[in-house]
Amino acid sequence: EGFRMARTTETPPYCGMDTQVLDYLIAVLALECEDADTAGRMISSLLSERNLSPRISQRIPELKDMFHELKNNVEGE
């Protein structure tokens, strides 16, 4: 919750992180907390970035896989 609030109320850099890194961090934390809605929003935000850093773009496929796995687990319950 705090990271999302910081993203909307403060300007980058956030503790030395740019917006892309913060979005990635929020997505990973949301997946760990099984918050599929937040994770989906952050992943969508990253995918819509025109100048996505190579470091982040290399991690997107794994992030998407984790998201789909979470969605399947939530729907299966």
Salt bridges, closest charged atoms under 4 A:
GLU1 OE1 - ARG4 NH2 2.56
ASP23 OD1 - ARG7 NE 2.36
